Amino acid sequence: MESMDAFNELKLRASYGVAGNFEIGNYNSISLLNSVNYPENGVLFPGSSLATLGDSELTWETSYQSNLGVDYALLNDRIYGSIDYYFTITKDLLLSVPVPPSTGFDQVLTNVGEVENEGFEFSITSRNLVNDFQWSTDFNFSTNRNTVNKLGPSGNAILPSGAAGVRHITQVGSAVGSYYGYLVDRIYQNQAEIDADNNSAPGGDYDLLAADPRPGDFRFKDVNGDGVVNADDRTVLGSYQPDFIYGISNRFNYRNFDLKIFIQGVVGREVLNLTARHLLNGEANFNSYAVLNDRWISESDPGNGKYPRADRSTGTHGNNNRASSYQVQDGSYVSLKNIQIGYNLPVEKLNNIARKARIYISATNLAIFTDYIGFNPEVNLQSSSSLTPGEDYGAYPLARTVQLGINLEF
């Protein structure tokens, strides 16, 4: 490297590892019992009943990860960072999956299959100015693709129940916990379009879930091409998994003053807005999102083409409020996460009271820029469940916080 003046570090890294996840809880592999009493001939006798449903073949989840990376530094460490590519296969995936209600339980922890995660990570730090006025920047970027490769012995999809019924699917070829439902094609503009669909459908009824569709109602897509819309036309509608995430932090120093600014963003994430079931359905049973001002009103006033007509009884007409892509919304955003301004008191003014003293003011969640209609695109109602991510059911907005403080070292 002596002849390469631009680089003062360039290191290639490669690694492979196997890690086991044993977080399966004590005794989850066996069915546990509770002590209960039962009556017989008017007399109570001690007895037992099942308290948990076990899986006798439960075992560890194992991840096999490969990583290829580069560490670099240029111009006497004025610029440095790393680039990484990783590929992980997780086998014997641990998931709590639904079971038939006839068992007396709703789910059981089991090893259900294989999932892969493939991604790219990039980070760079630059010291832009290094004299009396100092300025440095940190930037990071990462992307991850999550795909289910195997599910159980038969490969059957998992359809868990979330906060509003079945609206997620975990199936081979898709991401874990993908959104699931009907795909909105467009809005019917007139009765002739509805009649054309019905006339071409087997049995003369195109949408078997809509009792009496009318102009201004959604036209749902016949995904499997059998000429009718029914439960078989439910499909993957998106995922809480983003295309990529990024963050940028800038630090400024001038004499005893310092300033830090942190911006963070997410691109390509969808959010399942379950609040839209009430505030975006056009039934006026509750208050409504203001965007419904641009709804379909008539063929001559079709709005912006995104929102159906107002209908107090949509369930008996077009059934616009069914689980569909209408409630899956873009959750991409850019957020001004934090700004902090500080001042370090000169040492000579501390009179040996303290070794260092710094006064600062910090503001968090200052602003967020997003097309998401809800309060918070970072929402995840059931964060403890990997099978039903990304649900927003009336989540509170993030609080904007301002702090004034002092740090002392003695």
C-alpha positions as CSV (number, residue, x, y, z in Angstrom):
1,M,0.0,0.0,0.0
2,E,3.0,2.3,0.2
3,S,2.6,3.5,-3.4
4,M,-1.2,4.2,-3.0
5,D,-1.2,7.7,-1.5
6,A,-5.1,8.0,-1.5
7,F,-5.6,4.9,0.8
8,N,-4.2,4.5,4.3
9,E,-6.4,1.5,5.0
10,L,-8.0,-1.1,2.8
11,K,-8.9,-4.4,4.3
12,L,-10.9,-7.3,2.9
13,R,-13.0,-9.4,5.3
14,A,-14.8,-12.7,4.9
15,S,-16.5,-14.7,7.5
16,Y,-18.9,-17.6,8.0
17,G,-20.6,-18.6,11.2
18,V,-23.4,-20.7,12.7
19,A,-25.5,-19.5,15.6
20,G,-28.2,-21.2,17.5
21,N,-31.3,-19.6,19.0
22,F,-32.4,-21.5,22.1
23,E,-35.0,-18.9,23.3
24,I,-37.8,-21.5,23.3
25,G,-38.7,-21.1,27.0
26,N,-38.7,-23.7,29.7
27,Y,-40.8,-26.9,29.0
28,N,-42.3,-25.5,25.7
29,S,-41.6,-28.9,24.1
30,I,-44.1,-30.6,26.4
31,S,-47.8,-30.1,27.2
32,L,-48.1,-28.8,30.8
33,L,-51.0,-29.5,33.2
34,N,-53.0,-27.4,35.5
35,S,-54.6,-28.6,38.7
36,V,-58.4,-28.3,38.5
37,N,-61.4,-29.7,40.4
38,Y,-64.2,-31.6,38.7
39,P,-67.6,-32.6,40.0
40,E,-69.0,-36.1,40.2
41,N,-72.2,-36.9,42.0
42,G,-72.2,-33.5,43.7
43,V,-68.7,-34.0,45.1
44,L,-65.5,-32.1,43.9
45,F,-62.5,-34.3,43.1
46,P,-59.0,-33.1,42.3
47,G,-58.0,-33.4,38.6
48,S,-55.8,-32.0,35.8
49,S,-56.3,-30.2,32.5
50,L,-53.9,-29.1,29.7
51,A,-52.4,-25.7,30.4
52,T,-50.2,-25.5,27.3
53,L,-49.9,-27.3,24.0
54,G,-46.4,-28.6,23.5
55,D,-44.3,-29.9,20.5
56,S,-42.2,-32.9,21.4
57,E,-39.9,-32.3,18.3
58,L,-39.2,-28.6,19.2
59,T,-35.5,-27.7,18.8
60,W,-33.2,-24.8,18.4
61,E,-33.4,-22.3,15.5
62,T,-30.1,-22.2,13.7
63,S,-28.7,-19.4,11.5
64,Y,-25.9,-19.9,8.9
65,Q,-24.4,-16.5,7.9
66,S,-21.8,-15.6,5.4
67,N,-20.4,-12.1,5.2
68,L,-18.0,-10.3,2.8
69,G,-16.8,-6.8,3.7
70,V,-14.3,-4.1,3.1
71,D,-13.0,-1.6,5.6
72,Y,-11.4,1.6,4.0
73,A,-9.8,4.8,5.0
74,L,-8.6,7.6,2.7
75,L,-6.7,10.9,2.9
76,N,-5.2,10.3,6.3
77,D,-8.5,9.1,7.8
78,R,-10.4,12.2,6.5
79,I,-12.8,9.6,5.0
80,Y,-13.4,6.1,6.3
81,G,-16.0,3.5,6.6
82,S,-17.1,0.0,5.6
83,I,-19.0,-2.0,3.0
84,D,-20.7,-5.3,3.8
85,Y,-22.7,-7.9,2.0
86,Y,-24.3,-10.7,4.1
87,F,-26.4,-13.8,3.4
88,T,-28.2,-15.7,6.2
89,I,-30.2,-18.9,6.1
90,T,-32.2,-19.6,9.2
91,K,-33.4,-23.2,9.5
92,D,-35.9,-24.8,12.0
93,L,-37.5,-21.3,12.2
94,L,-39.2,-20.8,15.6
95,L,-42.7,-19.4,15.2
96,S,-45.9,-19.4,17.2
97,V,-48.3,-20.7,14.6
98,P,-52.2,-20.9,14.7
99,V,-53.7,-24.3,15.5
100,P,-57.3,-25.5,15.1
101,P,-59.6,-24.2,17.9
102,S,-60.7,-27.7,18.5
103,T,-57.4,-28.3,20.3
104,G,-58.5,-25.8,23.0
105,F,-55.6,-23.5,22.1
106,D,-55.0,-20.8,19.5
107,Q,-51.3,-21.3,18.8
108,V,-48.2,-23.4,19.4
109,L,-44.5,-22.7,19.2
110,T,-42.9,-25.0,16.6
111,N,-40.1,-25.2,14.0
112,V,-41.8,-24.4,10.8
113,G,-39.3,-24.0,8.0
114,E,-36.5,-21.9,6.5
115,V,-36.0,-18.2,5.9
116,E,-33.3,-16.3,4.2
117,N,-32.1,-12.7,4.7
118,E,-29.8,-11.1,2.2
119,G,-28.6,-7.6,2.5
120,F,-26.1,-4.8,1.9
121,E,-24.7,-2.3,4.4
122,F,-22.6,0.8,3.8
123,S,-21.2,3.4,6.1
124,I,-19.0,6.4,5.6
125,T,-17.6,9.1,7.9
126,S,-16.0,12.2,6.5
127,R,-14.2,14.9,8.4
128,N,-15.1,17.8,6.1
129,L,-13.4,20.6,8.0
130,V,-10.7,20.1,10.7
131,N,-9.5,23.6,11.7
132,D,-11.1,26.0,14.2
133,F,-14.4,25.3,12.6
134,Q,-14.9,21.5,12.5
135,W,-17.5,19.6,10.5
136,S,-17.9,15.9,10.3
137,T,-20.6,13.7,8.7
138,D,-21.7,10.1,9.3
139,F,-23.9,8.4,6.7
140,N,-25.2,4.8,6.8
141,F,-27.3,2.9,4.3
142,S,-28.7,-0.7,4.6
143,T,-31.0,-3.0,2.7
144,N,-32.4,-6.4,3.5
145,R,-34.5,-8.9,1.5
146,N,-36.4,-11.4,3.6
147,T,-37.8,-14.5,1.9
148,V,-39.5,-17.7,3.2
149,N,-38.0,-20.8,1.5
150,K,-39.8,-23.6,3.4
151,L,-42.8,-24.0,5.6
152,G,-43.4,-27.2,7.4
153,P,-43.6,-30.6,5.7
154,S,-46.4,-29.6,3.3
155,G,-45.5,-25.9,2.6
156,N,-49.0,-24.6,3.6
157,A,-49.1,-20.9,4.2
158,I,-49.6,-19.5,7.7
159,L,-52.6,-17.1,8.0
160,P,-52.4,-15.5,11.5
161,S,-55.2,-13.4,13.0
162,G,-54.1,-9.9,13.8
163,A,-55.9,-6.9,15.3
164,A,-58.7,-7.1,12.7
165,G,-58.8,-10.7,11.5
166,V,-56.7,-12.4,8.9
167,R,-54.7,-9.7,7.0
168,H,-51.2,-11.2,6.9
169,I,-49.7,-14.3,5.3
170,T,-46.4,-16.1,5.7
171,Q,-45.9,-18.2,2.6
172,V,-43.0,-19.7,0.6
173,G,-41.6,-17.0,-1.8
174,S,-42.7,-14.0,0.2
175,A,-41.5,-12.1,3.2
176,V,-42.5,-13.2,6.7
177,G,-45.8,-11.5,7.7
178,S,-46.7,-10.0,4.3
179,Y,-50.0,-8.2,4.0
180,Y,-52.8,-10.2,2.5
181,G,-56.1,-9.4,0.9
182,Y,-57.9,-8.2,-2.2
183,L,-56.3,-6.0,-4.8
184,V,-58.1,-2.8,-5.8
185,D,-58.0,-2.5,-9.6
186,R,-59.8,0.9,-10.0
187,I,-63.2,2.6,-9.3
188,Y,-66.3,1.8,-11.4
189,Q,-67.2,5.0,-13.3
190,N,-70.7,3.9,-14.5
191,Q,-73.2,1.1,-14.6
192,A,-72.0,-0.1,-18.0
193,E,-68.6,-1.1,-16.6
194,I,-70.3,-3.1,-13.9
195,D,-72.6,-4.8,-16.4
196,A,-69.7,-5.7,-18.6
197,D,-68.0,-7.5,-15.8
198,N,-71.1,-9.4,-14.8
199,N,-71.9,-10.4,-18.4
200,S,-68.5,-11.9,-18.8
201,A,-68.4,-13.7,-15.5
202,P,-69.5,-17.3,-15.0
203,G,-73.0,-17.2,-13.5
204,G,-73.3,-13.5,-14.3
205,D,-71.8,-12.2,-11.0
206,Y,-68.3,-10.9,-11.2
207,D,-67.7,-10.0,-7.6
208,L,-69.1,-12.6,-5.3
209,L,-68.3,-10.5,-2.2
210,A,-70.2,-7.4,-3.4
211,A,-74.0,-7.7,-3.0
212,D,-74.9,-4.8,-5.2
213,P,-71.9,-2.8,-6.6
214,R,-72.7,0.7,-8.0
215,P,-70.7,3.4,-9.8
216,G,-68.2,4.8,-7.4
217,D,-67.4,1.5,-5.8
218,F,-64.1,-0.3,-6.1
219,R,-63.5,-2.9,-8.8
220,F,-61.4,-5.6,-7.2
221,K,-59.0,-7.6,-9.4
222,D,-59.7,-11.2,-10.4
223,V,-56.1,-12.3,-9.6
224,N,-56.3,-15.9,-10.6
225,G,-58.2,-15.2,-13.8
226,D,-61.2,-17.5,-13.2
227,G,-63.7,-14.8,-14.1
228,V,-65.0,-14.1,-10.6
229,V,-63.7,-12.4,-7.4
230,N,-63.8,-14.6,-4.3
231,A,-61.5,-15.7,-1.5
232,D,-59.1,-17.4,-3.9
233,D,-58.2,-13.9,-5.3
234,R,-56.6,-12.7,-2.1
235,T,-52.9,-12.0,-2.7
236,V,-49.8,-10.4,-1.2
237,L,-50.3,-6.7,-1.0
238,G,-47.0,-5.5,0.4
239,S,-44.7,-5.8,3.4
240,Y,-43.5,-3.9,6.4
241,Q,-40.0,-4.8,5.2
242,P,-38.5,-1.6,3.7
243,D,-36.5,-1.5,0.5
244,F,-33.7,0.3,2.4
245,I,-33.1,2.6,5.4
246,Y,-30.6,5.3,5.9
247,G,-29.4,7.9,8.4
248,I,-27.2,10.9,8.2
249,S,-25.6,12.8,11.1
250,N,-23.7,16.1,11.0
251,R,-21.6,17.4,13.8
252,F,-20.2,21.0,13.9
253,N,-17.8,22.4,16.5
254,Y,-16.5,26.0,16.8
255,R,-14.4,26.8,19.9
256,N,-16.7,25.9,22.8
257,F,-19.9,25.5,20.8
258,D,-21.2,22.3,19.2
259,L,-24.2,21.4,17.1
260,K,-25.4,17.9,16.1
261,I,-28.2,17.2,13.5
262,F,-29.5,13.6,12.9
263,I,-31.8,12.7,10.0
264,Q,-33.2,9.2,9.4
265,G,-35.3,7.8,6.6
266,V,-37.1,4.7,5.4
267,V,-38.0,3.9,1.7
268,G,-40.3,1.2,0.3
269,R,-42.1,0.2,3.5
270,E,-45.9,-0.3,3.6
271,V,-48.1,0.1,6.7
272,L,-51.4,-1.7,7.2
273,N,-53.6,1.2,8.3
274,L,-56.4,-0.5,10.1
275,T,-57.7,2.9,11.3
276,A,-58.7,3.3,7.6
277,R,-61.4,0.7,8.2
278,H,-63.3,3.4,10.0
279,L,-61.9,6.8,8.9
280,L,-61.5,6.0,5.2
281,N,-64.4,3.8,4.4
282,G,-66.9,6.5,3.4
283,E,-69.6,5.2,5.8
284,A,-69.5,8.3,8.0
285,N,-70.0,6.2,11.1
286,F,-67.0,8.1,12.5
287,N,-65.0,11.1,11.6
288,S,-63.1,10.8,8.3
289,Y,-59.7,11.6,6.9
290,A,-59.8,14.9,4.9
291,V,-58.6,13.1,1.8
292,L,-62.1,11.8,1.3
293,N,-63.0,15.3,0.0
294,D,-61.4,14.0,-3.2
295,R,-63.6,10.9,-3.3
296,W,-65.7,9.8,-6.3
297,I,-69.0,11.8,-6.5
298,S,-70.2,11.2,-10.0
299,E,-69.0,10.2,-13.4
300,S,-68.5,13.9,-14.2
301,D,-66.8,14.5,-10.8
302,P,-64.7,11.3,-10.2
303,G,-62.3,12.9,-7.7
304,N,-58.6,11.9,-7.9
305,G,-59.4,8.2,-8.6
306,K,-58.1,6.9,-5.3
307,Y,-61.2,7.1,-3.0
308,P,-64.6,5.5,-3.6
309,R,-68.0,7.1,-3.2
310,A,-69.6,7.9,0.2
311,D,-71.8,5.0,1.1
312,R,-73.5,4.5,4.5
313,S,-74.1,0.8,3.8
314,T,-71.1,-0.2,1.7
315,G,-71.3,-3.8,3.1
316,T,-74.6,-4.3,1.3
317,H,-73.3,-2.7,-1.9
318,G,-69.7,-2.7,-3.2
319,N,-68.2,-3.9,0.1
320,N,-65.4,-1.4,-0.3
321,N,-64.2,-1.9,3.3
322,R,-63.0,-5.5,2.9
323,A,-59.3,-6.3,3.6
324,S,-57.6,-4.9,0.6
325,S,-54.8,-2.9,-0.9
326,Y,-56.9,0.3,-0.1
327,Q,-55.7,-0.1,3.6
328,V,-52.1,-0.8,2.7
329,Q,-50.3,2.5,2.5
330,D,-46.9,3.8,1.7
331,G,-45.0,4.2,4.9
332,S,-41.8,5.8,3.5
333,Y,-40.6,8.9,5.4
334,V,-37.7,11.2,6.2
335,S,-37.5,12.3,9.8
336,L,-35.6,15.1,11.5
337,K,-34.9,13.0,14.6
338,N,-32.7,15.1,16.7
339,I,-31.0,18.5,17.0
340,Q,-28.7,19.3,19.9
341,I,-26.8,22.5,20.6
342,G,-24.2,22.7,23.4
343,Y,-21.7,25.0,25.0
344,N,-18.7,23.9,27.0
345,L,-17.9,26.3,29.8
346,P,-14.2,27.4,29.7
347,V,-12.1,25.5,32.2
348,E,-10.6,28.6,33.8
349,K,-14.1,29.8,34.7
350,L,-15.0,26.7,36.7
351,N,-12.7,27.7,39.6
352,N,-11.9,24.0,40.3
353,I,-15.6,23.4,41.1
354,A,-15.8,20.9,38.2
355,R,-13.4,19.5,35.7
356,K,-15.9,19.9,32.8
357,A,-19.3,21.6,32.4
358,R,-21.5,21.6,29.4
359,I,-24.9,23.2,28.9
360,Y,-27.1,21.9,26.1
361,I,-30.5,22.0,24.6
362,S,-31.8,19.0,22.6
363,A,-35.0,18.5,20.5
364,T,-36.2,15.1,19.4
365,N,-38.8,14.2,16.8
366,L,-38.9,17.7,15.4
367,A,-40.4,16.9,12.0
368,I,-41.4,14.0,9.8
369,F,-42.0,14.2,6.0
370,T,-44.2,11.4,4.7
371,D,-47.2,10.6,2.4
372,Y,-48.6,8.2,5.1
373,I,-52.0,9.4,6.1
374,G,-51.7,8.2,9.8
375,F,-49.9,9.8,12.6
376,N,-46.8,7.7,12.6
377,P,-45.3,5.5,9.8
378,E,-42.9,3.9,12.2
379,V,-45.9,2.2,13.9
380,N,-46.0,-1.5,14.7
381,L,-49.0,-2.4,16.9
382,Q,-48.1,-6.0,17.6
383,S,-44.3,-5.7,17.8
384,S,-44.0,-9.0,19.7
385,S,-45.4,-10.9,16.7
386,S,-43.3,-11.4,13.7
387,L,-46.3,-12.8,11.8
388,T,-48.4,-9.6,12.0
389,P,-46.0,-6.7,11.7
390,G,-46.8,-3.1,10.5
391,E,-50.3,-2.7,11.9
392,D,-51.6,0.8,12.8
393,Y,-54.8,0.8,14.7
394,G,-55.1,4.3,16.1
395,A,-51.5,4.6,17.3
396,Y,-50.5,7.8,19.0
397,P,-48.1,10.2,17.2
398,L,-44.5,10.4,18.3
399,A,-44.1,13.0,21.0
400,R,-41.9,16.0,20.2
401,T,-39.5,16.5,23.2
402,V,-37.3,19.4,24.1
403,Q,-34.7,19.1,26.8
404,L,-32.5,21.6,28.6
405,G,-29.6,20.2,30.6
406,I,-26.2,20.4,32.0
407,N,-23.4,17.8,32.2
408,L,-20.9,18.0,35.0
409,E,-17.6,16.1,35.5
410,F,-15.9,16.4,38.8
